[in-house]
Amino acid sequence: MKKIQTLCLIHQHPKILLGMKKRGFGQGRWNGFGGKVAPEETVLEAAKREMLEEAGLEIVLAECWNSRENQQKARKCCQSGLM
C-alpha cells in the first residue's frame, strides 16, 4: 500500500516558518510541518491536523500541490530558495 504524507510550509514572502525536527529521519534539522494521512482523512484534513498538532496553528487558507503534478512549480521554489 502506498503511503501518503503531507508537508506544510507557512509562507509570508520572504519568510517561511519551519520547525526543528525532534526525532526520526532528519532529527535536529529545520523542516516544514506534516506527517501521515490517516485512511479516513483527505490530504488537506491531514495537513490541517498536523499543523495544529506540531505548530499550534489553525490553517484557514491552503494551496495544495501534488508533487508529481506540480514538479515544475516546486522546482522553481526550491531553486529560488523559497523552500
C-alpha positions as CSV (number, residue, x, y, z in Angstrom):
1,M,0.0,0.0,0.0
2,K,1.2,3.5,-0.9
3,K,2.0,5.9,1.9
4,I,0.6,9.4,1.6
5,Q,2.1,12.2,3.6
6,T,1.8,15.9,3.9
7,L,4.4,18.7,4.2
8,C,3.2,22.2,5.1
9,L,5.1,25.4,4.6
10,I,3.7,28.6,6.0
11,H,5.0,31.3,3.7
12,Q,4.8,35.1,4.0
13,H,7.3,36.5,1.5
14,P,10.2,36.5,2.1
15,K,9.8,34.3,5.2
16,I,9.0,30.7,5.7
17,L,8.0,29.2,9.1
18,L,9.9,26.0,9.8
19,G,10.1,23.7,12.9
20,M,13.1,21.8,14.4
21,K,12.7,18.1,13.7
22,K,12.8,16.4,17.2
23,R,13.1,12.7,16.2
24,G,13.5,10.2,13.4
25,F,15.0,10.9,10.0
26,G,16.3,14.4,9.8
27,Q,16.4,14.9,13.6
28,G,17.9,18.2,14.6
29,R,17.2,19.8,11.2
30,W,14.8,22.5,10.2
31,N,11.8,21.3,8.2
32,G,8.2,22.1,7.3
33,F,5.3,20.6,9.3
34,G,3.4,17.4,8.3
35,G,3.1,13.7,8.6
36,K,1.0,10.7,7.6
37,V,-2.5,10.9,6.1
38,A,-4.9,8.6,8.1
39,P,-7.2,6.3,6.0
40,E,-10.3,8.4,6.8
41,E,-8.7,11.8,6.1
42,T,-8.2,13.9,3.0
43,V,-4.7,15.3,2.4
44,L,-6.0,18.7,3.3
45,E,-7.5,17.5,6.5
46,A,-4.3,15.7,7.5
47,A,-2.3,18.8,6.7
48,K,-4.5,20.9,8.9
49,R,-4.4,18.4,11.7
50,E,-0.6,18.1,11.6
51,M,-0.1,21.8,11.6
52,L,-2.3,22.2,14.7
53,E,-0.5,19.3,16.4
54,E,3.0,20.3,15.6
55,A,2.9,24.1,15.5
56,G,-0.3,25.0,17.2
57,L,-1.6,26.9,14.1
58,E,-5.0,26.5,12.6
59,I,-4.9,26.6,8.8
60,V,-7.6,28.7,7.3
61,L,-6.4,29.0,3.7
62,A,-4.2,26.5,2.0
63,E,-2.8,25.8,-1.5
64,C,-2.2,22.1,-2.1
65,W,0.4,20.9,-4.5
66,N,0.7,17.4,-5.7
67,S,4.4,16.9,-6.1
68,R,4.0,14.8,-9.2
69,E,1.6,17.2,-11.0
70,N,3.5,20.4,-10.0
71,Q,7.1,19.4,-10.1
72,Q,8.0,22.4,-12.3
73,K,6.4,24.8,-9.8
74,A,8.0,23.1,-6.8
75,R,11.4,23.1,-8.6
76,K,11.2,26.9,-9.2
77,C,10.5,27.4,-5.4
78,C,13.5,25.2,-4.5
79,Q,15.8,27.0,-6.9
80,S,14.8,30.4,-5.7
81,G,15.4,29.5,-2.1
82,L,11.8,29.7,-1.0
83,M,11.7,26.1,0.3
